[in-house]
């Protein structure tokens, strides 16, 4: 159930990013996206804890700096495509956790 929640939120976020101009997202959409991400924080932390206990766990591969919404969209899209094509469970889980971290960063960038 925890894994399913993080996957659902990540897939929804990806599809939302594909439909909009990231620099002109309206306040209502930002509020919805923020609420969605915040609703998944508990599942994300539980999944992170479970992942760290797996034998094939690896460290995050997120870039150190994402300086704009456009850069975040580009990074998220590339990482999502890698996630979608990955067949190794541990690697796919690591990508999923990093994708959710990017969602958290996005919310932080857009929060007033």
C-alpha positions in Angstrom: 0.0 0.0 0.0 2.9 2.4 0.9 4.7 1.7 -2.4 1.5 2.0 -4.4 0.8 5.5 -2.9 4.3 6.8 -3.8 4.0 5.3 -7.3 0.6 6.8 -7.9 1.7 10.3 -6.7 4.8 10.1 -8.9 2.9 9.0 -12.0 0.3 11.7 -11.5 3.0 14.4 -11.0 4.8 13.3 -14.2 1.6 13.5 -16.2 0.8 16.9 -14.7 4.2 18.2 -15.7 3.7 17.0 -19.3 0.5 19.0 -19.6 1.6 22.4 -18.4 4.1 25.2 -18.9 6.0 24.7 -15.6 6.7 28.4 -15.3 3.1 29.6 -15.6 1.3 27.1 -13.3 -1.7 28.8 -11.6 -2.1 29.0 -7.9 -4.9 26.5 -7.7 -2.8 23.8 -9.5 0.2 24.6 -7.2 -2.0 24.1 -4.2 -3.3 20.8 -5.5 0.2 19.6 -6.3 1.5 20.7 -2.9 -1.4 19.0 -1.1 -0.8 15.8 -3.1 2.9 15.7 -2.3 2.3 16.5 1.4 -0.2 13.7 1.6 2.4 11.2 0.5 5.2 12.3 2.9 4.3 9.5 5.4 4.4 6.8 2.7 7.6 8.2 1.3 9.4 8.1 4.7 8.1 4.6 5.4 9.3 3.5 2.0 12.6 5.1 2.5 13.1 3.3 5.8 12.2 0.0 4.2 14.4 0.6 1.2 17.4 1.3 3.4 17.1 -2.2 4.9 17.3 -4.0 1.5 20.4 -5.7 0.4 20.7 -3.7 -2.9 20.0 -0.3 -1.4 22.0 2.6 -2.9 22.4 6.3 -2.2 20.5 9.0 -3.9 21.7 10.1 -7.3 19.9 13.5 -7.3 21.8 16.4 -8.7 23.1 18.7 -6.0 21.2 21.7 -7.3 18.0 22.2 -9.2 17.8 26.0 -9.7 14.6 26.5 -11.6 11.2 24.9 -12.3 12.3 24.2 -15.9 15.5 22.4 -14.8 13.4 20.4 -12.3 10.9 19.4 -15.0 13.8 18.3 -17.3 15.5 16.3 -14.5 12.2 14.8 -13.3 11.2 13.8 -16.9 14.6 12.2 -17.6 14.6 10.3 -14.3 11.0 9.2 -14.7 11.7 7.7 -18.1 14.6 5.8 -16.5 12.3 4.7 -13.7 9.7 3.4 -16.2 12.3 1.4 -18.1 14.1 -0.1 -15.1 13.6 -3.8 -14.4 15.7 -4.2 -11.2 13.5 -3.7 -8.2 16.1 -2.0 -6.0 17.2 0.4 -8.7 13.6 1.2 -9.6 12.8 1.9 -5.9 15.8 4.2 -5.6 14.6 6.1 -8.7 11.1 6.3 -7.2 12.4 7.8 -4.0 14.6 10.3 -5.9 11.6 11.3 -8.0 9.5 11.9 -4.9 12.3 14.0 -3.5 12.1 16.1 -6.7 8.4 16.6 -6.0 9.2 17.8 -2.5 11.8 20.2 -4.0 9.2 21.5 -6.5 6.7 22.2 -3.7 9.4 24.0 -1.8 10.2 26.1 -4.9 6.6 27.2 -5.4 5.5 27.6 -1.8 4.7 31.2 -0.8 
